[in-house]
Amino acid sequence: MADKTTDSQRRSSVTVGGREYRMRTVGIAVLAVLAIWFIAVNTDSVQITLWVANVTMPLWVVLAVTLVVGAAIGWLAARRRAKR
């Protein structure tokens, strides 16, 4: 059966200042700003156990590393799914 939807019907978008943005892009931007804000306000030092060693470091470093690792895993999973 043929798909009769057009690209404009398939993708949600919003127009701001005469420029059209996809809702996915807006959502990613909002999440990025919230993540950066959350990392910036958590500046205390924390102790982390890494299997054997105990490490003390600022919480913002732990959060930033977690964010980067999570984004990399998500990107790799999406890339693998796209290849199928």
N, C-alpha and C positions, 0 to 999 in steps of 0.2 A: 504494500500500500504506500502510495506516495505521501510524503510530508508536505502539507500545503501551507505551513507557517513561514513567514518571512523572517529575516534576521531582526527587523525592528520589533516584531511580535515576540520573538524568542528571548531577546536580551532586555533586561530592565535597565533603564538609564534615568538620569536626572540632569536637567539643564541648569547651570549656574553661570551667570554673567554671559550668557550667549554661547557657552561651551558645554557640550554634552559629556557626561561622565557615566561610566558603567557603575551600577550599584555594587558590584564586586570590588571595584577599585575604591569606592568610597568606604566600604566596609573594612577593607584591608588598611586603608589610611587611618581610620578611626581606631582600629585595634593597635596599630603601630604607635600612635600617639599615646594611647592608654598604657601600653607596655613601657614606653620610654618614661612616662610620668611615674609609673609604679616603681620602676627601677631607680629613678632619680630620688625618690623620697625615702627609700630604704637604704640608709647609709651606715647602719650599725655593723659592727664586726660580729661574725658568727663562727662557731666551731663546727667543722664538718668532718665526719669519719669516712674516709675513702678506703674501704676494705681493711687495710692494716693501719695506715697512717691517719693521724688527726691533724687537720689543717685549720688554721684560723685566717679568715679573709673577710673583706667587706661583703655584706650581703648583696650589694649592687653587682659585684663581679659574678657571684653565683647566679643571680637572676639573669644577667646578660648572657652568660655561657649557656644556661638552660634555654633561653630564648633562641639563641643561634643554633644550638643542637636540634631543638624542636622544629625550627624552620627548615633546617637542612633535611631532616627526616621526612617532613611533609612534602618538600620539593621532590625528593627522591621517590617517594611513594606515588606522587601525582605523575611524575615522569614515567615511572614503570607502568602505571595504569594506562597512560596515553599510548604506550607502545603496543598494548594488546589489541 
